[in-house]
Amino acid sequence: MNFVLAAAIVLSYISVYADPEAFWILAFFGLSYPFILLFNILFILFWIYRKNRLFLLSLIAILLGWNHLRSFIQFPLRKMSPETQNSFTVLSYNVRLFNLYNWNKENNTHDKIFDFINKNEIDIICFQEFLSHTGDGHLTEKEIQKKLENKYNAHFGYSFINTKSNYGIATFSKYPIVKKGLIKFSNTSNISIYTDIVINKDTIRVFNNHLQSIRFNKNNYSLINNSKVLNDDTKIKEVKDIFGRLKEAFIKRATQAEILSTYISSSPYPVMVCGDFNDTPVSYTYNTMKGNLKDSFIESGKGIGNTYIGKFPSFRIDFVFFSDKLECRKFVVPKIKHSDHYPVMGRYAISN
């Protein structure tokens, strides 16, 4: 069993380089990395207790993926860089339609989110699963600007527009916006936008992304939440459906990540890449999107840094990457539960 788990963790490392369209099975090893890691650590402790050198098997396997371990957990060994006048804050947050369907039984979720933003004086905001109503409805674009104290320029990107509401993503900036771009993907409601923002005399390009969702249904969640009440045939059916949905999402996200990596690499300005990737740091999507960029959590985060708090196991699936010409001074994951995601927030500066 120890040899199997050691091999499994090595396969999870390989998964970040394997396109799921060709090698989709490896993507499941990447998704399972936290659990495979935990069992390997338990084997290390077991063999040490037994005074057996076999503890080296799992130890070496874990150390081979040291960079992946760092993307999963960070120890606060470095001092935070001091804040300066030229630094700015960036927030990325999947707001889950501002709790439109009352998932978390919380009243006035949108007001609490906007209060959090105003209190923390965020300079650039990237919203995913953003919702605005049209006409005289509740939460129009104009009303949202008012709740944000009319301090922001806005870039809205919608994948659904109807007579009552608009759904998509949005980027808000206290700094001037000089260019906007929309990136659509085929056969999906997930989209990305990029926004050129002038900070003092420098321009950066901010990519705001919401990559392919898994889209579990009620029956899938019934298996995840309470499989004991289901009969064996139903369990098998739902397990197959869950694996099928995961496989499809892996493949679609991989294609989206490849498209976005081309946009990112061709940017004439330093970039920030924010958003809900719906994938973990041990994945082809993460590796493709990150490229030569830096991960804010690795640079300045601490702890495990999980960002998803829904019914599926908790993972870090929300990220902020940035170019070498930028510096991350501080990065936190505020534990506020107004969505099924935590926000991610960092303070950055443009290098001289």
Secondary structure, 3 states (H helix, E strand, C coil): CHHHHHHHHHHHHHHCCCCHHHHHHHHHHHHCHHHHHHHHHHHHHHHHHCCCCCHHHHHHHHHHCHHHHHHHCECCCCCCCCCCCCCEEEEEEECHHHHCCCCCCCCCHHHHHHHHHHHHCCCEEEEEEEEEECCCCCCEHHHHHHHCCCCCEEEEEEEEECCCEEEEEEEEECCCEEEEEEEECCCCCCEEEEEEEEECCEEEEEEEEECCCCCCCHHHHHHHHHHHHCCHHHHHHHHHHHHHHHHHHHHHHHHHHHHHHHHHHCCCCCEEEEEECCCCCCCHHHHHHHCCCEEHHHHHCCECCCCECCCCCCCCCEEEEECCCEEEEEEECCCCCCCCECCEEEEEEECC
